[in-house]
């Protein structure tokens, strides 16, 4: 939690104002019992009505000052805490943006969402508590002890019994709740994960009649979190009755011993009342401290989780010696091997090939063979374990990330659509693209085929996740987004799988004219998509099984021939040769 407090630095002035107001509030709290004892001892017992009015007016004035201090204290502490929360969310967001897919997989999406929302909310509440209660409680406790001793030291000795009992109760609460809070945050992660899968996978769940199964999963995660929270609250609920019992018995003892001293003429009634007020304030301070011990452990766990994200060093870093590639976009893999984080087996092993501008390179293979991984390494979503990936002779690890990804047009296997309009999705943050660029990309990707039927055309709104579009429509928008910026390199990751054969053929025909001078790599499982490529790379179990055109591979690569014959008849397979490939 201490590491998080450095984010309070820009709001030091608000923190100092809050502390000053806390001191004012504490001073008034300590001063009021003394005024009350003076009213009793010097006013009521002596029948001095003027003194009672004067001192009473003074009490009203300082009470008004206290109310104003509390109001402004709430305002300044809340502003400081909200500011820290805003800054932390910004830092986490920027940090996560710099993560490779490896770090995102390490934390999980659900956990990162929890850390950015729930955990930071806990920290905000803790900062408010630190600025107000953590300072006030010890000040009130210490000040009340001093004031009580100044009124009557003997009577105050009762605290030697009650305070240790209260301290033991607080230690018990702290030792029991800390492990539970750690467990609770992990269970919130789990609940978010189940809920996120339930919402994003609703179509599959309903298609397979798994609603009851998902309800059970959610119920299990929900009950698990609820039971842990109840256990924490039960332990926390014990502290208040314990403190009230200690307080009530302390008051009984004060009245008992105080009355004896009054009877012997050793103590005045007002002084006894003041001591009683100070002792109550001391015990209430311990209740406040116990509440702090309930909330701060959870905030401490949240702070650890946030710091864990902020301290994580991304494995994919900006190059220390950046080099700009100056060629036309030649991609070369040189003996590349890659292991996913924590994996024992290689996802890719000894991969070597070259993709030339003006030629289409296709990668084909079974599911899980490593096709998408090759594209991920080109864009540095991960870094290679061994070997090098080069663009125009420059290792991609030496190319600035913004420059590297700016020269690539990428259409992922699963089309990602954002809320906004269709035109916004095609442009996607590249404000320099003109309307003509967007229209050209929409025409090539056959997006205009369905937008022409919409009242607002390319300016038609898109729901979150593209739920108001079909799979093929989303895929075409994804293709249009990749080609709109006219990059040097095009990467299509099984992008044509959601298109029917007719649309697929039209898109590829227009696309080939558009990207004739660029480097194009297409990952596909559909043979019809790749059989006319200039170069086909066959991947199996992370290894290259063959490189060549369709005709060459049909004669030399059994793996490729098996894939082709599993999708086409022998006549159709041989027909691909008639194109000269």
Number of C-alpha atoms within 10 A of each C-alpha: 18 9 9 16 12 12 17 18 12 13 17 13 13 21 25 14 16 26 20 14 24 24 18 18 23 21 17 19 19 23 17 18 23 20 18 21 22 19 23 20 17 16 19 15 13 11 13 14 13 10 16 19 13 12 17 14 12 14 18 12 11 18 17 13 15 19 13 14 20 17 11 15 24 16 13 22 26 21 17 25 26 19 17 24 24 13 15 21 17 13 16 18 15 12 16 18 11 17 20 18 19 18 19 17 11 12 14 14 15 19 23 20 16 23 27 21 13 15 25 23 18 20 28 24 18 24 27 22 21 18 24 21 19 19 17 24 23 17 19 24 22 14 20 27 20 15 20 27 16 12 22 18 14 12 21 21 13 16 16 9 11 18 19 11 14 21 16 10 18 23 12 13 21 20 12 15 21 20 14 16 23 18 16 21 21 15 21 22 22 20 24 20 19 20 19 14 14 18 10 11 11 14 11 12 17 11 9 8 11 13 15 11 11 17 14 12 16 19 14 14 20 18 14 17 21 15 12 16 17 13 15 20 13 11 16 20 15 12 20 16 10 16 23 16 13 18 21 13 13 21 19 13 14 22 16 11 16 25 17 13 17 14 11 9 10 11 17 19 17 22 23 24 20 25 29 22 21 27 27 19 21 25 25 19 22 22 21 19 21 23 21 19 20 24 21 24 21 24 23 21 22 25 23 19 21 24 17 13 19 16 9 12 14 17 15 18 16 15 13 10 9 14 15 14 20 10 12 16 25 21 24 22 21 16 15 20 20 24 17 17 12 8 9 8 11 16 19 26 20 16 20 17 17 14 21 22 19 17 18 22 26 29 24 25 24 15 12 13 18 24 28 19 17 23 20 17 18 25 20 21 17 23 22 21 14 15 17 21 27 21 23 16 14 20 18 26 24 18 22 18 18 9 12 18 16 15 17 22 22 24 25 19 18 15 21 14 23 15 14 16 19 27 21 21 21 28 22 16 9 12 9 9 15 13 12 10 18 22 18 18 27 26 16 23 28 21 27 19 14 11 17 11 9 12 9 12 17 21 14 15 16 19 15 11 14 20 12 12 13 10 15 19 21 24 27 29 24 26 30 30 26 25 28 24 21 18 18 20 27 23 26 22 24 22 23 26 18 19 17 10 13 8 17 20 15 13 20 15 12 14 17 16 10 15 20 13 16 21 23 27 24 24 26 23 22 17 20 18 20 22 23 20 21 18 25 25 22 24 24 19 17 23 18 20 17 18 21 19 21 27 20 15 21 20 10 14 16 13 17 25 17 12 18 21 15 11 14 15 11 12 9 13 20 13 13 15 16 9 10 11 15
